[in-house]
Amino acid sequence: MLKARIATAVPLALMFIGLVLFAPPSLLAAVFGLFVLMGAWEWTRLAGLTSLLLRSLFLVFVVAGLIAGSAQLQLLAQVQRLNVQSVMGVACLAWAVAMLWIKGYPSSAILWRSRVMRLIMGYLMLVPAWIAVMFLLGVPLGRVVLICMVATVVVADVGAYFSGRFLGRHKLAPNVSPGKTWEGFWGGFLACAGFGVLLWWLRPVEVSHLNLSAILAITLATALASVVGDLMVSMVKRESGHKDSGNLLPGHGGVLDRLDSICGAAPIFALGYMLANW
Protein backbone atom coordinates (compact mmCIF):
# COMPACT_ATOMS: atom_id res chain seq x y z
CA MET A 1 0.00 0.00 0.00
CA LEU A 2 2.75 2.46 0.95
CA LYS A 3 4.71 1.67 -2.23
CA ALA A 4 1.59 2.21 -4.34
CA ARG A 5 0.91 5.52 -2.60
CA ILE A 6 4.47 6.70 -3.21
CA ALA A 7 4.49 5.49 -6.82
CA THR A 8 1.34 7.51 -7.47
CA ALA A 9 2.14 10.54 -5.33
CA VAL A 10 5.62 11.33 -6.71
CA PRO A 11 4.58 11.72 -10.40
CA LEU A 12 1.51 13.71 -9.35
CA ALA A 13 3.64 16.01 -7.20
CA LEU A 14 6.14 16.60 -10.00
CA MET A 15 3.33 17.25 -12.48
CA PHE A 16 1.65 19.66 -10.05
CA ILE A 17 4.84 21.64 -9.38
CA GLY A 18 5.66 21.80 -13.08
CA LEU A 19 2.18 23.05 -13.96
CA VAL A 20 2.08 25.64 -11.22
CA LEU A 21 5.52 27.02 -12.00
CA PHE A 22 5.37 27.09 -15.80
CA ALA A 23 1.79 26.85 -17.12
CA PRO A 24 -0.16 30.03 -17.95
CA PRO A 25 -2.86 30.98 -15.42
CA SER A 26 -5.72 30.18 -17.80
CA LEU A 27 -4.41 26.64 -18.28
CA LEU A 28 -4.01 26.21 -14.54
CA ALA A 29 -7.59 27.35 -14.01
CA ALA A 30 -8.80 24.81 -16.57
CA VAL A 31 -6.71 21.93 -15.17
CA PHE A 32 -7.73 22.60 -11.58
CA GLY A 33 -11.31 23.01 -12.73
CA LEU A 34 -11.12 19.60 -14.42
CA PHE A 35 -9.95 18.01 -11.15
CA VAL A 36 -12.82 19.72 -9.34
CA LEU A 37 -15.28 18.26 -11.87
CA MET A 38 -13.77 14.79 -11.46
CA GLY A 39 -14.18 15.15 -7.72
CA ALA A 40 -17.74 16.43 -8.19
CA TRP A 41 -18.57 13.38 -10.32
CA GLU A 42 -17.32 11.07 -7.58
CA TRP A 43 -19.24 13.09 -4.99
CA THR A 44 -22.54 12.46 -6.79
CA ARG A 45 -22.07 8.76 -6.08
CA LEU A 46 -21.44 9.48 -2.39
CA ALA A 47 -24.53 11.69 -2.39
CA GLY A 48 -26.64 8.76 -3.53
CA LEU A 49 -27.32 9.81 -7.12
CA THR A 50 -27.57 6.94 -9.60
CA SER A 51 -29.16 8.65 -12.59
CA LEU A 52 -26.64 9.73 -15.22
CA LEU A 53 -28.81 12.78 -15.93
CA LEU A 54 -28.88 13.94 -12.31
CA ARG A 55 -25.15 13.33 -11.85
CA SER A 56 -24.44 15.34 -15.01
CA LEU A 57 -26.78 18.10 -13.87
CA PHE A 58 -24.77 18.50 -10.66
CA LEU A 59 -21.64 18.94 -12.77
CA VAL A 60 -23.42 21.67 -14.73
CA PHE A 61 -24.14 23.52 -11.46
CA VAL A 62 -20.51 23.16 -10.43
CA VAL A 63 -19.29 24.51 -13.78
CA ALA A 64 -21.73 27.41 -13.46
CA GLY A 65 -20.33 28.14 -9.99
CA LEU A 66 -16.76 28.17 -11.29
CA ILE A 67 -17.62 30.46 -14.20
CA ALA A 68 -19.71 32.81 -12.07
CA GLY A 69 -17.04 32.94 -9.38
CA SER A 70 -14.31 33.69 -11.90
CA ALA A 71 -16.34 36.47 -13.54
CA GLN A 72 -17.79 38.08 -10.42
CA LEU A 73 -14.63 37.92 -8.30
CA GLN A 74 -12.28 38.89 -11.15
CA LEU A 75 -10.07 35.90 -10.57
CA LEU A 76 -6.84 35.76 -12.58
CA ALA A 77 -7.10 39.52 -13.01
CA GLN A 78 -6.36 42.26 -10.48
CA VAL A 79 -7.68 40.43 -7.44
CA GLN A 80 -9.30 42.55 -4.77
CA ARG A 81 -9.37 41.24 -1.23
CA LEU A 82 -12.98 42.18 -0.50
CA ASN A 83 -14.17 40.38 -3.63
CA VAL A 84 -12.99 37.05 -2.27
CA GLN A 85 -12.95 37.48 1.49
CA SER A 86 -16.71 37.00 1.94
CA VAL A 87 -16.65 33.76 -0.09
CA MET A 88 -13.76 32.43 1.98
CA GLY A 89 -15.61 33.45 5.16
CA VAL A 90 -18.68 31.46 4.12
CA ALA A 91 -16.48 28.48 3.23
CA CYS A 92 -14.72 28.62 6.61
CA LEU A 93 -18.10 28.75 8.36
CA ALA A 94 -19.25 25.71 6.38
CA TRP A 95 -16.15 23.79 7.45
CA ALA A 96 -16.73 24.78 11.07
CA VAL A 97 -20.24 23.29 10.81
CA ALA A 98 -18.76 20.18 9.18
CA MET A 99 -16.38 19.80 12.13
CA LEU A 100 -19.37 19.78 14.50
CA TRP A 101 -21.11 17.17 12.35
CA ILE A 102 -17.98 15.02 12.39
CA LYS A 103 -17.81 15.23 16.18
CA GLY A 104 -21.49 14.33 16.47
CA TYR A 105 -21.53 11.49 13.94
CA PRO A 106 -23.52 9.22 13.61
CA SER A 107 -26.23 11.23 15.38
CA SER A 108 -25.49 14.29 13.24
CA ALA A 109 -26.32 12.37 10.05
CA ILE A 110 -29.99 13.18 10.54
CA LEU A 111 -29.10 16.77 9.59
CA TRP A 112 -27.30 16.03 6.33
CA ARG A 113 -27.96 12.49 5.08
CA SER A 114 -30.55 13.58 2.50
CA ARG A 115 -29.34 13.71 -1.10
CA VAL A 116 -30.00 17.44 -1.36
CA MET A 117 -27.96 18.23 1.75
CA ARG A 118 -25.09 16.04 0.60
CA LEU A 119 -25.08 17.77 -2.79
CA ILE A 120 -24.97 21.15 -1.05
CA MET A 121 -22.08 19.90 1.08
CA GLY A 122 -20.18 18.84 -2.04
CA TYR A 123 -20.82 22.14 -3.78
CA LEU A 124 -19.60 24.16 -0.78
CA MET A 125 -16.56 21.92 -0.54
CA LEU A 126 -15.44 22.07 -4.18
CA VAL A 127 -16.35 25.48 -5.62
CA PRO A 128 -14.89 27.71 -2.85
CA ALA A 129 -11.71 25.59 -2.88
CA TRP A 130 -11.22 26.33 -6.60
CA ILE A 131 -11.89 30.02 -5.97
CA ALA A 132 -9.33 30.01 -3.16
CA VAL A 133 -6.70 28.43 -5.41
CA MET A 134 -7.36 30.95 -8.17
CA PHE A 135 -7.13 33.78 -5.66
CA LEU A 136 -3.77 32.55 -4.40
CA LEU A 137 -2.47 32.41 -7.98
CA GLY A 138 -3.35 36.08 -8.38
CA VAL A 139 -1.41 37.40 -5.39
CA PRO A 140 2.28 38.43 -5.52
CA LEU A 141 4.43 35.30 -5.69
CA GLY A 142 1.14 33.45 -6.10
CA ARG A 143 2.61 30.33 -7.66
CA VAL A 144 5.04 29.87 -4.78
CA VAL A 145 2.28 30.64 -2.26
CA LEU A 146 0.04 27.99 -3.82
CA ILE A 147 2.82 25.40 -3.67
CA CYS A 148 3.36 26.29 0.01
CA MET A 149 -0.35 25.72 0.71
CA VAL A 150 -0.34 22.28 -0.91
CA ALA A 151 2.99 21.44 0.73
CA THR A 152 1.46 22.25 4.13
CA VAL A 153 -1.30 19.73 3.48
CA VAL A 154 1.22 17.12 2.33
CA VAL A 155 3.44 17.68 5.39
CA ALA A 156 0.41 17.30 7.68
CA ASP A 157 -0.63 14.11 5.90
CA VAL A 158 2.85 12.54 5.91
CA GLY A 159 3.51 13.53 9.53
CA ALA A 160 0.17 12.08 10.60
CA TYR A 161 0.71 8.88 8.63
CA PHE A 162 4.08 7.99 10.14
CA SER A 163 3.40 9.17 13.70
CA GLY A 164 0.06 7.39 13.65
CA ARG A 165 1.60 4.24 12.24
CA PHE A 166 4.33 3.97 14.85
CA LEU A 167 2.78 5.74 17.86
CA GLY A 168 -0.97 5.62 17.28
CA ARG A 169 -2.98 4.37 20.25
CA HIS A 170 -5.95 6.67 20.82
CA LYS A 171 -8.64 6.97 18.12
CA LEU A 172 -9.30 10.46 16.80
CA ALA A 173 -12.76 9.88 15.33
CA PRO A 174 -13.57 6.16 15.68
CA ASN A 175 -17.07 6.48 14.24
CA VAL A 176 -15.79 8.28 11.15
CA SER A 177 -12.29 7.01 10.39
CA PRO A 178 -11.09 4.28 12.79
CA GLY A 179 -7.55 4.36 11.39
CA LYS A 180 -6.85 7.94 12.46
CA THR A 181 -5.38 8.56 15.90
CA TRP A 182 -4.69 11.53 18.14
CA GLU A 183 -1.00 10.65 17.99
CA GLY A 184 -1.16 10.90 14.20
CA PHE A 185 -3.00 14.22 14.43
CA TRP A 186 -0.41 15.74 16.74
CA GLY A 187 2.42 14.29 14.67
CA GLY A 188 1.07 16.04 11.59
CA PHE A 189 0.48 19.20 13.58
CA LEU A 190 4.07 19.27 14.87
CA ALA A 191 5.41 18.52 11.39
CA CYS A 192 3.50 21.54 10.09
CA ALA A 193 4.88 23.68 12.90
CA GLY A 194 8.38 22.73 11.79
CA PHE A 195 7.43 23.42 8.18
CA GLY A 196 6.09 26.84 9.21
CA VAL A 197 9.42 27.69 10.85
CA LEU A 198 11.18 26.63 7.65
CA LEU A 199 8.89 28.84 5.55
CA TRP A 200 9.57 31.79 7.85
CA TRP A 201 13.31 31.24 7.62
CA LEU A 202 13.26 30.94 3.80
CA ARG A 203 10.63 33.62 3.10
CA PRO A 204 11.57 35.98 0.25
CA VAL A 205 11.94 39.71 0.73
CA GLU A 206 8.51 40.37 -0.83
CA VAL A 207 6.86 38.83 2.27
CA SER A 208 9.54 39.67 4.81
CA HIS A 209 6.93 41.56 6.86
CA LEU A 210 5.29 38.24 7.76
CA ASN A 211 6.49 37.29 11.23
CA LEU A 212 6.86 33.79 12.62
CA SER A 213 3.60 33.88 14.58
CA ALA A 214 1.59 34.80 11.45
CA ILE A 215 3.14 32.03 9.38
CA LEU A 216 2.64 29.47 12.16
CA ALA A 217 -0.99 30.55 12.57
CA ILE A 218 -1.63 30.06 8.85
CA THR A 219 0.17 26.71 8.56
CA LEU A 220 -1.36 25.23 11.71
CA ALA A 221 -4.89 26.40 10.84
CA THR A 222 -4.38 24.93 7.36
CA ALA A 223 -3.23 21.63 8.86
CA LEU A 224 -6.32 21.46 11.07
CA ALA A 225 -8.60 22.29 8.13
CA SER A 226 -6.99 19.57 6.01
CA VAL A 227 -7.86 17.00 8.69
CA VAL A 228 -11.45 18.25 8.81
CA GLY A 229 -11.71 18.00 5.02
CA ASP A 230 -10.43 14.43 5.09
CA LEU A 231 -12.76 13.42 7.92
CA MET A 232 -15.79 15.06 6.34
CA VAL A 233 -15.42 13.04 3.15
CA SER A 234 -14.71 9.90 5.21
CA MET A 235 -17.92 10.55 7.15
CA VAL A 236 -20.01 10.81 3.98
CA LYS A 237 -18.33 7.71 2.52
CA ARG A 238 -19.13 5.77 5.68
CA GLU A 239 -22.77 6.93 5.60
CA SER A 240 -23.11 6.03 1.92
CA GLY A 241 -21.35 2.67 2.32
CA HIS A 242 -18.32 3.35 0.10
CA LYS A 243 -14.72 2.67 1.07
CA ASP A 244 -13.21 5.02 -1.54
CA SER A 245 -14.67 7.80 -3.64
CA GLY A 246 -13.28 6.05 -6.73
CA ASN A 247 -10.40 3.90 -7.97
CA LEU A 248 -8.58 6.17 -10.40
CA LEU A 249 -5.40 6.60 -8.32
CA PRO A 250 -3.65 3.37 -7.21
CA GLY A 251 -3.10 3.34 -3.46
CA HIS A 252 -5.05 6.57 -3.02
CA GLY A 253 -8.59 5.73 -4.09
CA GLY A 254 -10.38 8.32 -6.18
CA VAL A 255 -9.62 11.93 -7.08
CA LEU A 256 -11.80 13.12 -4.22
CA ASP A 257 -9.73 11.08 -1.78
CA ARG A 258 -6.79 13.34 -2.70
CA LEU A 259 -8.78 16.56 -2.99
CA ASP A 260 -10.61 16.34 0.34
CA SER A 261 -7.76 17.69 2.49
CA ILE A 262 -6.95 20.44 -0.01
CA CYS A 263 -10.61 21.44 -0.25
CA GLY A 264 -10.69 21.92 3.50
CA ALA A 265 -7.33 23.67 3.63
CA ALA A 266 -7.52 26.07 0.66
CA PRO A 267 -10.18 28.52 1.95
CA ILE A 268 -8.60 28.67 5.42
CA PHE A 269 -5.12 29.24 3.98
CA ALA A 270 -6.45 31.90 1.57
CA LEU A 271 -8.34 33.74 4.31
CA GLY A 272 -5.33 33.58 6.63
CA TYR A 273 -3.10 34.91 3.87
CA MET A 274 -5.49 37.81 3.27
CA LEU A 275 -5.58 38.77 6.93
CA ALA A 276 -1.82 38.42 7.44
CA ASN A 277 -0.42 39.75 4.19
CA TRP A 278 -2.76 42.47 2.91
Disulfide bonds with the S-S distance in Angstrom:
none
